[in-house]
Amino acid sequence: MTLPVRTLPIAQRWDCHGCDVCCRGSVIPLNDAERKRIAEQHWEDDAEMRGVKTVVRQRPFGRRYRLAHRNDETCVFLLPDGGCRIHREHGAEAKPLTCQLFPLQGVPLEQFAYLTARRSCPSAAADRGRPLDEHLRQFARLIEQRPGGLRAPTPPPITRRYRGSWKEFLRVTDVIERLMLDEQFPLVRRLVHATQFCDLLEECRLSKMDDAQRAELLHMLEGSAPEVSGEVFRNRMAPKRLAAGFFRQIAIEHVPLHREYVAHKSLGQWWRRMGNAWTIARGRGRVPPLSPAFSTRRFEDLEQPLGPLPEPVMRPLAAYFQTVTASKAYAILGRRRWPVVESFRALALAYPVALWMLRLTAEDDPPDENQMLAIVGALDRAPGYAPLAGWRHRQRVAAIGRLRQSSPLIAWYAR
């Protein structure tokens, strides 16, 4: 039975404004019923679609299918005016379920699911539109059509050494939520507080305690995390060389998720990427060419202080972190097998990644809200992107954690 769905206590807004970002570079999987429905629409009889392949395999010789893309990675059904050809010709319900749902998503917990909006949609990232409550009925109707509905998963482990129950998972994530929503501190301080809480929790032998002791421990760590965080800001220092190298690798892995990124798919580019690994690890000289959309910068430029950023620029980033932590999406979706403390570290490192990318894309001009909205879109897509959800990324995040460099990285790039 599908879980009941509720909205977050945090205000979220969304309506489609026809920007067509979701139709560019997105993989739209198809089940057998959806493949059959598209076949029955007889696009081969449409003069504008004749000879266009509409459905392809997700992998060569694989059994799973998706909507086809054009050479520029746009959906074959995307119209020049930003509309959807399926929607125009056959109505909204004729589209694949993934398209009908986006950007709405459910975060399943033990007894209910939170309804949130994917902030890779610019309208959702900017909170433009109706309150999400007004989309609740539509989402519930659509999610019933998904095979299996929306069911409670197994709770992720809390640390590498301790799994815990749903009750304990919620206790830990509720502490992180309270630290992240404590608006008496700026966002950067809240991120460091929650990161320090995770660092302290990971050092504890939770399996040696009973339930009451673990509850008391969480209460104590929640109170001490802000106190131990002060040193990070009193002596704000550049991250250690090894941690800085790992961080640059993580930051550059986010660049292909930026909506303005243009890839050059060629063997020559692959060889250049292999050769660039040493340059990235060293962190000196010019940043390797990442995309024609971004001008070449020096690594040193990306380390310079940004200074105070206007509230409209920071608002989308703050809203992203608030909704992801309040919904527990960082721990439940994407990196499902990761322990909570590692999932949060990966999320917290998205903050310095965002400011690194802002330095990269803003160049010499003052950063603006639209640049931050595009970066938030990249952060939102990261947990479902293989290079940022797999074993290698987890090892980088874990190494930065072992070096106790997560908090210094956050503080350094917030200058």
KAGIGI-V492443 format. One record per pair of residues at least 12 apart in sequence whose C-alpha atoms are under 10 Angstrom apart, sorted by the first residue. I is the first residue (numbers start at 1). J is the second residue. Records with the same first field share a line. If there is no record, write none. Layout:
BEGIN
I = J + J
END
This chain:
BEGIN
1 = 144 + 148 + 149 + 150 + 151 + 152
2 = 108 + 112 + 113 + 140 + 143 + 144 + 146 + 148 + 149 + 150 + 151 + 152
3 = 106 + 108 + 109 + 110 + 111 + 112 + 113 + 114 + 140 + 143 + 144 + 149 + 150 + 151 + 152
4 = 108 + 111 + 112 + 113 + 114 + 115 + 140 + 150 + 151
5 = 106 + 107 + 108 + 111 + 112 + 113 + 114 + 115 + 136 + 137 + 139 + 140 + 150
6 = 106 + 107 + 112 + 113 + 114 + 115 + 116 + 132 + 133 + 136 + 140
7 = 106 + 113 + 114 + 115 + 116 + 131 + 132 + 133 + 134 + 135 + 136 + 327
8 = 113 + 114 + 115 + 116 + 132 + 133 + 323 + 326 + 327
9 = 114 + 323 + 326 + 327
10 = 116 + 181 + 319 + 322 + 323 + 326 + 327
11 = 127 + 131 + 132 + 133 + 319 + 323
12 = 115 + 116 + 117 + 124 + 125 + 126 + 127 + 128 + 129 + 130 + 131 + 132 + 133 + 319 + 323
13 = 116 + 117 + 123 + 124 + 125 + 126 + 127 + 128 + 129 + 130 + 131 + 132 + 133 + 134 + 135
14 = 103 + 104 + 116 + 117 + 118 + 119 + 121 + 122 + 123 + 124 + 125 + 126 + 127 + 128 + 129 + 130 + 131 + 132 + 134 + 135
15 = 103 + 121 + 123 + 124 + 127 + 128 + 129 + 130 + 131 + 132 + 135
16 = 102 + 103 + 121 + 122 + 123 + 124 + 128 + 129 + 130
17 = 82 + 121 + 122 + 123 + 128 + 129
18 = 81 + 82 + 83 + 84 + 123
19 = 81 + 82 + 83 + 121 + 122 + 123
20 = 74 + 75 + 78 + 79 + 80 + 81 + 82 + 83 + 84 + 121 + 122
21 = 74 + 82 + 120 + 121 + 122 + 259 + 260 + 377
22 = 74 + 75 + 99 + 102 + 103 + 120 + 121 + 122 + 259
23 = 69 + 73 + 74 + 75 + 76 + 77 + 78 + 79 + 82 + 83 + 84 + 99
24 = 69 + 70 + 72 + 73 + 74 + 75 + 76 + 78 + 259
25 = 69 + 70 + 72 + 73 + 74 + 75 + 257 + 259
26 = 66 + 67 + 69 + 73 + 74 + 75 + 99
27 = 58 + 65 + 66 + 67 + 68 + 69 + 73 + 74 + 75 + 98
28 = 55 + 58 + 65 + 66 + 67 + 68 + 69 + 75 + 96 + 97 + 98 + 99
29 = 55 + 56 + 57 + 58 + 64 + 65 + 66 + 67 + 68 + 96 + 97 + 98 + 99
30 = 55 + 56 + 57 + 58 + 64 + 65 + 66 + 67 + 96 + 97 + 98
31 = 64 + 65 + 66 + 96 + 97 + 146 + 147
32 = 64 + 65
33 = 96
34 = 65 + 66 + 94 + 95 + 96 + 97
35 = 54 + 55 + 65 + 66 + 67 + 96
37 = 94 + 95 + 96
38 = 54 + 55 + 67 + 86 + 94 + 95 + 96
39 = 54 + 55
41 = 86 + 89 + 90 + 94
43 = 86
49 = 76 + 77 + 85
52 = 68 + 69 + 70 + 76 + 77
53 = 67 + 68 + 69 + 70 + 76
54 = 66 + 67 + 68 + 69 + 70 + 75 + 76 + 77
55 = 67 + 68 + 69 + 76
56 = 68 + 69
66 = 96
67 = 96
72 = 262 + 263
73 = 262 + 263
84 = 99
87 = 100
93 = 142
97 = 142 + 143 + 145 + 146
98 = 142 + 143 + 146
100 = 138 + 139 + 142
101 = 117 + 138 + 139 + 142 + 143
102 = 117 + 118 + 120 + 121 + 139
103 = 116 + 117 + 118 + 119 + 120 + 121 + 122 + 123 + 124
104 = 116 + 117 + 118 + 119 + 121 + 124 + 132 + 135 + 136 + 138 + 139
105 = 117 + 118 + 139 + 143 + 329
106 = 118 + 139 + 140 + 143 + 150 + 151 + 327 + 329 + 333
107 = 150 + 151 + 152 + 153 + 324 + 327 + 328 + 329 + 330 + 331 + 332 + 333
108 = 150 + 151 + 152 + 153 + 154 + 155 + 327 + 328 + 329 + 332 + 333
109 = 150 + 151 + 152 + 153 + 154 + 155 + 166 + 170 + 327 + 328 + 329 + 332
110 = 151 + 152 + 153 + 154 + 155 + 166 + 167 + 170
111 = 151 + 152 + 166
112 = 150 + 151 + 152
113 = 150 + 151 + 152 + 327
114 = 326 + 327 + 328 + 329
115 = 132 + 133 + 135 + 136 + 139 + 140 + 327
116 = 132 + 133 + 136 + 323 + 324 + 327 + 329
117 = 132 + 320 + 323 + 324
118 = 320 + 323 + 324 + 377 + 380 + 381
119 = 316 + 317 + 319 + 320 + 323 + 324 + 373 + 374 + 375 + 376 + 377 + 378 + 379 + 380 + 381
120 = 257 + 258 + 259 + 373 + 374 + 375 + 376 + 377 + 378 + 379 + 380 + 381 + 382
121 = 373 + 374 + 376 + 377 + 378 + 380 + 381
122 = 316 + 370 + 373 + 374 + 376 + 377
123 = 373
124 = 316 + 320 + 373 + 377
125 = 315 + 316 + 317 + 319 + 320 + 372 + 373 + 374 + 375 + 376 + 377 + 380
126 = 312 + 315 + 316 + 317 + 319 + 320 + 369 + 370 + 372 + 373 + 376
127 = 315 + 316 + 319
153 = 166 + 332 + 336
154 = 166 + 332 + 336 + 337
155 = 167 + 168 + 169 + 170 + 331 + 332 + 336 + 337 + 339 + 340
156 = 169 + 331 + 332 + 335 + 336 + 337 + 338 + 339 + 340 + 343
157 = 169 + 331 + 336 + 337 + 338 + 339 + 340 + 341 + 342
158 = 170 + 172 + 173 + 198 + 201 + 202 + 206 + 331 + 338 + 339 + 340 + 341 + 342 + 343
159 = 198 + 201 + 202 + 203 + 204 + 205 + 206 + 338 + 339 + 340 + 341 + 342 + 343
160 = 202 + 338 + 339 + 340 + 341 + 342
161 = 202 + 203 + 204 + 205 + 206 + 207 + 339
162 = 202 + 204 + 205 + 206 + 207 + 208 + 339
163 = 206 + 207 + 339 + 340
164 = 206 + 207 + 211
167 = 211
168 = 211 + 214 + 215 + 218
169 = 331 + 340
170 = 328
171 = 214 + 215 + 218 + 219
172 = 197 + 198 + 201 + 214 + 215 + 218 + 219 + 222 + 340 + 341
173 = 194 + 325 + 326 + 327 + 328 + 330 + 331 + 340 + 341 + 344
174 = 325 + 326 + 327 + 328
175 = 194 + 197 + 198 + 218 + 219 + 221 + 222 + 223
176 = 190 + 191 + 193 + 194 + 195 + 197 + 198 + 222 + 325 + 326 + 328 + 341 + 344
177 = 190 + 194 + 321 + 322 + 323 + 324 + 325 + 326 + 327 + 328
178 = 190 + 194 + 222 + 325 + 326
179 = 191 + 192 + 193 + 194 + 195 + 197 + 222 + 223 + 225 + 226 + 325
180 = 192 + 193 + 194 + 195 + 318 + 321 + 322 + 323 + 325 + 326
181 = 318 + 321 + 322 + 323 + 325 + 326
185 = 226
186 = 318
187 = 314 + 317 + 318 + 321 + 322 + 351 + 414
188 = 318 + 348 + 351 + 352 + 407 + 410 + 411 + 413 + 414 + 415
189 = 226 + 229 + 230 + 232 + 233 + 407 + 410 + 411 + 414
190 = 225 + 226 + 229 + 348
191 = 229 + 321 + 344 + 345 + 347 + 348 + 349 + 351 + 406 + 407 + 410 + 411
192 = 225 + 226 + 228 + 229 + 230 + 232 + 233 + 345 + 348 + 406 + 407 + 408 + 409 + 410 + 411
193 = 222 + 223 + 224 + 225 + 226 + 227 + 228 + 229 + 230 + 407
194 = 221 + 222 + 225 + 226 + 229 + 341 + 344 + 345 + 348 + 407
195 = 225 + 229 + 341 + 342 + 344 + 345 + 346 + 347 + 348 + 349 + 401 + 404 + 406 + 407 + 410
196 = 221 + 222 + 224 + 225 + 226 + 227 + 228 + 229 + 345 + 404 + 406 + 407
197 = 218 + 220 + 221 + 222 + 223 + 224 + 225 + 226 + 228 + 229 + 341
198 = 221 + 222 + 225 + 340 + 341 + 342 + 343 + 344 + 345 + 401
199 = 225 + 341 + 342 + 345 + 401 + 402 + 404 + 406 + 407
200 = 218 + 221 + 222 + 224 + 225 + 228 + 341
201 = 217 + 218 + 221 + 222 + 341
202 = 339 + 340 + 341 + 342
204 = 217
229 = 407 + 408
231 = 408
232 = 407 + 408 + 409 + 410 + 411 + 412
233 = 407 + 408 + 411 + 412
235 = 408 + 411
236 = 407 + 408 + 409 + 410 + 411 + 412 + 415
237 = 408 + 409 + 411 + 412
238 = 303 + 405 + 408 + 409 + 411 + 412 + 413
239 = 400 + 403 + 404 + 405 + 406 + 407 + 408 + 409 + 410 + 411 + 412 + 413
240 = 400 + 403 + 404 + 405 + 408 + 409
241 = 281 + 282 + 283
242 = 281 + 282 + 399 + 400 + 403 + 405
243 = 281 + 396 + 397 + 399 + 400 + 401 + 402 + 403 + 404 + 405 + 406 + 408 + 409
244 = 280 + 281 + 282 + 283 + 400 + 405 + 409
245 = 278 + 279 + 280 + 281 + 282 + 283 + 396 + 400
246 = 280 + 281 + 393 + 395 + 396 + 397 + 399 + 400
247 = 280 + 281 + 349 + 352 + 353 + 396 + 397 + 400 + 405 + 406 + 409
248 = 280 + 281 + 282 + 283 + 299 + 353 + 356
249 = 277 + 280 + 281 + 283 + 393 + 396
250 = 346 + 349 + 350 + 353 + 387 + 388 + 393 + 396 + 397
251 = 349 + 350 + 352 + 353 + 354 + 355 + 356 + 357 + 388
252 = 280 + 287 + 288 + 290 + 353 + 356 + 357
253 = 353 + 382 + 385 + 387 + 388 + 393
254 = 350 + 353 + 354 + 357 + 375 + 378 + 379 + 381 + 382 + 385 + 387 + 388
255 = 290 + 291 + 294 + 353 + 357 + 360 + 375 + 378 + 379
256 = 290 + 291 + 378 + 382 + 385
257 = 374 + 375 + 376 + 377 + 378 + 379 + 380 + 381 + 382 + 385
258 = 293 + 357 + 371 + 373 + 374 + 375 + 376 + 377 + 378 + 379 + 381
259 = 293 + 373 + 374 + 375 + 377 + 378
260 = 291 + 292 + 293 + 294 + 361 + 374 + 375
261 = 290 + 291 + 292 + 293 + 294
262 = 290 + 291 + 292 + 293 + 294
263 = 290 + 291 + 292 + 293
264 = 290 + 291 + 292
269 = 289 + 290
272 = 288 + 289
273 = 288 + 289 + 290
275 = 288
276 = 288 + 289
279 = 299
280 = 299
282 = 299
283 = 298 + 299 + 300
284 = 298 + 299 + 300
285 = 297 + 298 + 299 + 300 + 301
286 = 298 + 299 + 300 + 301
287 = 299 + 300 + 301 + 302 + 360
293 = 361
294 = 360 + 361 + 362 + 363
295 = 360 + 361 + 362 + 363
296 = 360 + 361 + 363
297 = 359 + 360 + 361 + 363
298 = 360
299 = 356 + 360
301 = 356 + 359 + 360 + 363 + 364
302 = 355 + 356 + 357 + 358 + 359 + 360 + 363 + 413
303 = 355 + 356 + 359 + 412 + 413 + 415
304 = 356 + 359 + 412 + 413 + 415
305 = 355 + 359 + 412 + 413 + 414 + 415
306 = 355 + 356 + 358 + 359 + 366 + 367 + 413 + 414 + 415
307 = 414 + 415
308 = 414 + 415
309 = 366 + 367 + 368 + 414
310 = 366 + 367 + 368 + 369
311 = 369
312 = 368 + 369 + 370 + 372
313 = 367 + 368 + 369 + 370 + 371 + 372 + 373
314 = 367 + 368 + 369 + 372 + 373
315 = 369 + 372 + 373
316 = 369 + 370 + 372 + 373 + 374 + 375 + 376 + 377
317 = 350 + 351 + 354 + 355 + 369 + 372 + 373 + 375 + 376 + 377 + 379
318 = 351 + 376
319 = 376
320 = 376 + 377 + 379 + 380
321 = 347 + 348 + 350 + 351 + 376 + 380
324 = 347 + 380
325 = 344 + 347
328 = 340 + 344
329 = 343 + 383
330 = 342 + 343 + 344 + 345 + 346 + 347 + 380 + 383
331 = 343 + 344 + 347
333 = 383 + 384
334 = 381 + 382 + 383 + 384 + 385 + 386 + 388 + 389 + 390
335 = 382 + 383 + 384 + 385 + 386 + 388 + 389 + 390 + 394
336 = 383 + 389
337 = 389
338 = 389 + 390 + 391 + 394
341 = 398 + 401
342 = 394 + 395 + 397 + 398 + 401
343 = 383 + 389 + 394 + 397 + 398
344 = 397
345 = 394 + 397 + 398 + 400 + 401 + 406 + 407
346 = 382 + 383 + 388 + 389 + 393 + 394 + 396 + 397 + 398 + 400 + 401 + 406
347 = 379 + 380 + 382 + 383 + 397
348 = 406 + 407 + 409 + 410
349 = 397 + 400 + 406 + 407 + 409 + 410
350 = 375 + 376 + 378 + 379 + 380 + 382 + 410
351 = 376 + 379 + 409 + 410 + 411 + 413 + 414
352 = 406 + 407 + 408 + 409 + 410 + 411 + 412 + 413 + 414
353 = 375 + 379 + 409 + 410 + 413
354 = 372 + 374 + 375 + 376 + 378 + 379 + 413 + 414
355 = 372 + 375 + 410 + 413 + 414 + 415
356 = 413 + 414
357 = 371 + 372 + 374 + 375 + 378
358 = 371 + 372 + 374 + 375
359 = 413
361 = 374 + 375
END
